[in-house]
């Protein structure tokens, strides 16, 4: 009887979790995709602003070189002004982090975008900086963080339901089923992360030329990261941004699709 009750409770929890996730749908104004998110844009902005100081501190705080920081902000805002990002409610700010050794860039929900000095010093042109920032802007406007939070809540709820249904107080080894459920949740999240990377790359290819930058600079960035990954200290960027496979090939396909007659002349490299 107790076992049946556990299955019933677990099943009800799983059903409630599924309904909560799938009933919350909205259309993204930039990508046109139907998304399952449980946050408003204002909540995303508030969350990003709240997390920004702690995230910056993890990388040594904001870089003291105000001129370099202003250049990052200028390039980032140029992309925002020239694209659909300006039509969103997000309040974009671009920050240069003091960490000279870590190669990374990331975006928080709502428009807080960061690039480390370690990555910036490896970039040779404004176009390459624009490519990195456009990619991170893509994550924001595509609401990838909000999606990941919703998916995390879904997997946690399902994992909890599986744990209740599988647990047997007379057989402690049943906890293995619970651990397996948690692992499945992590794998699902990782898969979505890879899809997010492809979408952010696609948006970067769309955004950079509108702001006057050559989208092929993103391919140069990938080559730089590939070279750095062969050393003893691989770029953190490649771990925080799961590699979806032949990323350079995907970028080339997106650029060809965007400009079948060739990339226009006059774009800043």
RODO-2510 file (C-alpha; in nm, 4 decimals, decimal comma):
residues 269
     n   res          X          Y          Z
     1     x     0,0000     0,0000     0,0000
     2     x     0,2810     0,2409     0,0903
     3     x     0,4565     0,1621    -0,2355
     4     x     0,1419     0,2399    -0,4350
     5     x     0,0982     0,5661    -0,2450
     6     x     0,4544     0,6677    -0,3327
     7     x     0,3858     0,6000    -0,7014
     8     x     0,0636     0,8028    -0,6882
     9     x     0,2336     1,0985    -0,5174
    10     x     0,5273     1,0802    -0,7576
    11     x     0,2939     1,0645    -1,0556
    12     x     0,0916     1,3624    -0,9358
    13     x     0,4109     1,5625    -0,8784
    14     x     0,5359     1,4781    -1,2276
    15     x     0,2002     1,5732    -1,3852
    16     x     0,1893     1,9044    -1,1975
    17     x     0,5483     1,9809    -1,3013
    18     x     0,4750     1,9083    -1,6689
    19     x     0,1563     2,1161    -1,6710
    20     x     0,3266     2,4094    -1,4957
    21     x     0,6084     2,4075    -1,7525
    22     x     0,4119     2,3545    -2,0739
    23     x     0,1222     2,5870    -1,9944
    24     x     0,3534     2,8875    -1,9624
    25     x     0,4182     2,9816    -2,3242
    26     x     0,5217     3,3049    -2,4901
    27     x     0,6470     3,4088    -2,8340
    28     x     0,9917     3,5670    -2,8478
    29     x     0,9690     3,8976    -3,0367
    30     x     1,3240     3,8655    -3,1742
    31     x     1,3487     3,4976    -3,2688
    32     x     0,9787     3,4282    -3,3270
    33     x     1,0069     3,1092    -3,1250
    34     x     0,7490     2,9807    -2,8801
    35     x     0,9207     2,9519    -2,5430
    36     x     0,8352     2,8077    -2,2041
    37     x     0,9477     3,0711    -1,9528
    38     x     0,8290     3,1587    -1,6058
    39     x     0,9825     3,5073    -1,5772
    40     x     0,8945     3,8516    -1,7065
    41     x     1,1568     4,0672    -1,8756
    42     x     1,1599     4,2923    -1,5691
    43     x     1,2310     3,9928    -1,3471
    44     x     1,5185     3,8941    -1,5772
    45     x     1,6609     4,2479    -1,5526
    46     x     1,6309     4,2483    -1,1727
    47     x     1,7939     3,9061    -1,1469
    48     x     2,0846     4,0095    -1,3696
    49     x     2,1457     4,3321    -1,1785
    50     x     2,1385     4,1455    -0,8499
    51     x     2,3861     3,8804    -0,9660
    52     x     2,6227     4,1130    -1,1569
    53     x     2,8428     4,2332    -0,8634
    54     x     2,9049     3,8806    -0,7364
    55     x     2,9819     3,7510    -1,0856
    56     x     3,2238     4,0375    -1,1473
    57     x     3,3977     3,9683    -0,8168
    58     x     3,4669     3,6115    -0,9245
    59     x     3,6830     3,7563    -1,2021
    60     x     3,8664     4,0151    -0,9940
    61     x     3,6082     4,2901    -1,0357
    62     x     3,5888     4,5521    -1,3101
    63     x     3,9129     4,6258    -1,4956
    64     x     4,0748     4,9555    -1,3888
    65     x     4,1504     5,0518    -1,7516
    66     x     3,8529     5,2818    -1,8056
    67     x     3,9476     5,3496    -2,1687
    68     x     3,9384     4,9800    -2,2572
    69     x     3,6146     4,9380    -2,0634
    70     x     3,4608     5,2319    -2,2504
    71     x     3,5603     5,0761    -2,5837
    72     x     3,3826     4,7516    -2,4899
    73     x     3,0736     4,9488    -2,3871
    74     x     3,0826     5,1521    -2,7115
    75     x     3,1018     4,8449    -2,9350
    76     x     2,8299     4,6674    -2,7397
    77     x     2,5917     4,9626    -2,7476
    78     x     2,6552     5,0085    -3,1202
    79     x     2,5300     4,6530    -3,1762
    80     x     2,2260     4,7092    -2,9543
    81     x     2,1289     5,0368    -3,1280
    82     x     2,1569     4,8825    -3,4749
    83     x     1,9551     4,5654    -3,4156
    84     x     1,6322     4,4263    -3,2745
    85     x     1,8030     4,4201    -2,9357
    86     x     1,7124     4,7903    -2,9084
    87     x     1,3427     4,6992    -2,9372
    88     x     1,3522     4,4719    -2,6335
    89     x     1,2976     4,5901    -2,2740
    90     x     1,6455     4,4778    -2,1695
    91     x     1,8902     4,7328    -2,0268
    92     x     2,2247     4,6371    -2,1780
    93     x     2,5505     4,7171    -2,0012
    94     x     2,8906     4,5869    -2,1054
    95     x     3,1682     4,5230    -1,8542
    96     x     3,5408     4,4495    -1,8908
    97     x     3,6535     4,2175    -1,6117
    98     x     3,9978     4,2467    -1,4516
    99     x     4,0947     3,8790    -1,4888
   100     x     4,3914     3,8728    -1,7282
   101     x     4,4326     3,4943    -1,7249
   102     x     4,0821     3,3605    -1,7833
   103     x     3,9454     3,3595    -2,1380
   104     x     3,5707     3,4019    -2,1095
   105     x     3,2641     3,6098    -2,1875
   106     x     2,9110     3,5644    -2,0611
   107     x     2,5742     3,7352    -2,0221
   108     x     2,3340     3,7443    -1,7302
   109     x     1,9574     3,7649    -1,7761
   110     x     1,8323     4,1113    -1,8629
   111     x     2,1386     4,2522    -2,0401
   112     x     2,4460     4,2462    -1,8148
   113     x     2,7288     4,1365    -2,0492
   114     x     3,0864     4,0606    -1,9411
   115     x     3,4160     3,9940    -2,1180
   116     x     3,7414     3,9164    -1,9392
   117     x     4,0658     4,1018    -2,0048
   118     x     4,2126     3,7581    -2,0740
   119     x     3,9859     3,7162    -2,3752
   120     x     4,0022     4,0789    -2,4873
   121     x     4,3825     4,0781    -2,5123
   122     x     4,3603     3,7817    -2,7506
   123     x     4,1253     3,9655    -2,9859
   124     x     4,2963     4,1670    -3,2587
   125     x     4,0143     4,3713    -3,4133
   126     x     3,6962     4,5539    -3,3154
   127     x     3,5071     4,3113    -3,5375
   128     x     3,6228     4,0205    -3,3237
   129     x     3,5143     4,2012    -3,0054
   130     x     3,1816     4,2787    -3,1731
   131     x     3,1371     3,9120    -3,2627
   132     x     3,1825     3,8023    -2,9008
   133     x     2,9501     4,0731    -2,7657
   134     x     2,6876     4,0059    -3,0340
   135     x     2,6909     3,6382    -2,9385
   136     x     2,6260     3,7294    -2,5740
   137     x     2,3544     3,9791    -2,6732
   138     x     2,1999     3,6911    -2,8661
   139     x     2,1797     3,4852    -2,5467
   140     x     1,9974     3,7724    -2,3731
   141     x     1,7400     3,8525    -2,6413
   142     x     1,6738     3,4835    -2,7045
   143     x     1,5984     3,4559    -2,3307
   144     x     1,8232     3,1535    -2,2938
   145     x     1,8767     3,2091    -1,9210
   146     x     1,5026     3,2297    -1,8557
   147     x     1,4538     2,9118    -2,0578
   148     x     1,7295     2,7334    -1,8671
   149     x     1,5771     2,8360    -1,5336
   150     x     1,2383     2,7000    -1,6424
   151     x     1,3975     2,3781    -1,7697
   152     x     1,5922     2,3433    -1,4476
   153     x     1,2696     2,3720    -1,2496
   154     x     1,1148     2,1093    -1,4768
   155     x     1,4008     1,8604    -1,4370
   156     x     1,4238     1,9202    -1,0629
   157     x     1,0512     1,8597    -1,0260
   158     x     1,0648     1,5407    -1,2324
   159     x     1,3736     1,4209    -1,0466
   160     x     1,1952     1,4786    -0,7159
   161     x     0,8917     1,2868    -0,8386
   162     x     1,1113     0,9978    -0,9574
   163     x     1,2937     0,9903    -0,6256
   164     x     0,9676     0,9623    -0,4311
   165     x     0,8306     0,6926    -0,6603
   166     x     1,1536     0,4887    -0,6609
   167     x     1,2531     0,5128    -0,2959
   168     x     1,2102     0,1992    -0,0894
   169     x     1,2898     0,2400     0,2827
   170     x     1,3524    -0,1377     0,3009
   171     x     1,5998    -0,1227     0,0121
   172     x     1,8462     0,1680     0,0361
   173     x     1,9904     0,0753    -0,3046
   174     x     1,6757     0,2250    -0,4589
   175     x     1,8467     0,5617    -0,4108
   176     x     2,0416     0,4737    -0,7269
   177     x     1,7241     0,5396    -0,9247
   178     x     1,7078     0,8832    -0,7707
   179     x     2,0686     0,9588    -0,8686
   180     x     2,0013     0,8397    -1,2235
   181     x     1,7043     1,0778    -1,2501
   182     x     1,9244     1,3683    -1,1445
   183     x     2,1877     1,2736    -1,4048
   184     x     1,9249     1,2623    -1,6800
   185     x     1,8174     1,6121    -1,5798
   186     x     2,1739     1,7377    -1,6185
   187     x     2,2106     1,5788    -1,9619
   188     x     1,8876     1,7385    -2,0840
   189     x     2,0094     2,0779    -1,9664
   190     x     2,3440     2,0300    -2,1434
   191     x     2,1711     1,9446    -2,4695
   192     x     1,9671     2,2623    -2,4605
   193     x     2,2864     2,4567    -2,3871
   194     x     2,4354     2,3386    -2,7149
   195     x     2,1255     2,4438    -2,9044
   196     x     2,1474     2,7837    -2,7374
   197     x     2,5042     2,8253    -2,8636
   198     x     2,3985     2,7668    -3,2219
   199     x     2,1156     3,0177    -3,1893
   200     x     2,3434     3,2781    -3,0300
   201     x     2,5932     3,2287    -3,3145
   202     x     2,3131     3,2739    -3,5694
   203     x     2,2012     3,5953    -3,4013
   204     x     2,5614     3,7201    -3,3944
   205     x     2,5833     3,6670    -3,7712
   206     x     2,2623     3,8719    -3,8067
   207     x     2,3609     4,1464    -3,5621
   208     x     2,7243     4,2206    -3,6493
   209     x     2,6777     4,3393    -4,0104
   210     x     2,3828     4,5574    -3,9089
   211     x     2,6221     4,7322    -3,6685
   212     x     2,8863     4,7694    -3,9403
   213     x     3,1087     4,4731    -3,8480
   214     x     3,2160     4,1777    -4,0610
   215     x     3,0400     3,8583    -3,9389
   216     x     3,3402     3,6522    -4,0497
   217     x     3,5230     3,7932    -3,7478
   218     x     3,3338     3,5367    -3,5382
   219     x     3,5150     3,2619    -3,7304
   220     x     3,8445     3,4288    -3,6393
   221     x     3,7358     3,4263    -3,2733
   222     x     3,6644     3,0529    -3,2942
   223     x     4,0088     2,9949    -3,4466
   224     x     4,1681     3,1924    -3,1615
   225     x     3,9783     2,9861    -2,9027
   226     x     4,0749     2,6627    -3,0782
   227     x     4,4418     2,7622    -3,0666
   228     x     4,4188     2,8502    -2,6984
   229     x     4,2455     2,5200    -2,6210
   230     x     4,5609     2,3323    -2,7235
   231     x     4,7589     2,4831    -2,4356
   232     x     4,7775     2,3785    -2,0719
   233     x     4,5065     2,6255    -1,9691
   234     x     4,2099     2,5884    -2,2093
   235     x     3,9660     2,8806    -2,2410
   236     x     3,6882     2,8853    -1,9842
   237     x     3,4681     3,0145    -2,2668
   238     x     3,4649     2,6663    -2,4183
   239     x     3,3369     2,5130    -2,0942
   240     x     3,0729     2,7779    -2,0181
   241     x     2,9618     2,7714    -2,3834
   242     x     2,9200     2,4021    -2,4755
   243     x     3,0600     2,3312    -2,8199
   244     x     2,7801     2,2179    -3,0553
   245     x     3,0254     2,0471    -3,2892
   246     x     3,1722     2,1975    -3,6047
   247     x     3,1074     2,5528    -3,4895
   248     x     3,3135     2,7194    -3,7614
   249     x     3,1245     2,5183    -4,0226
   250     x     2,7917     2,6273    -3,8725
   251     x     2,9042     2,9910    -3,8782
   252     x     3,0115     2,9640    -4,2409
   253     x     2,6720     2,8161    -4,3304
   254     x     2,4895     3,0984    -4,1519
   255     x     2,7022     3,3657    -4,3241
   256     x     2,6435     3,2085    -4,6664
   257     x     2,2696     3,1904    -4,6000
   258     x     2,2639     3,5543    -4,4866
   259     x     2,4785     3,6769    -4,7776
   260     x     2,4419     3,4333    -5,0717
   261     x     2,6132     3,6854    -5,2978
   262     x     2,9048     3,7354    -5,0612
   263     x     2,9618     3,9512    -4,7548
   264     x     2,9239     4,3222    -4,8474
   265     x     3,2385     4,5314    -4,8711
   266     x     3,3075     4,8052    -4,6197
   267     x     3,2246     4,6143    -4,3018
   268     x     3,4747     4,6644    -4,0208
   269     x     3,6887     4,3509    -3,9666
***
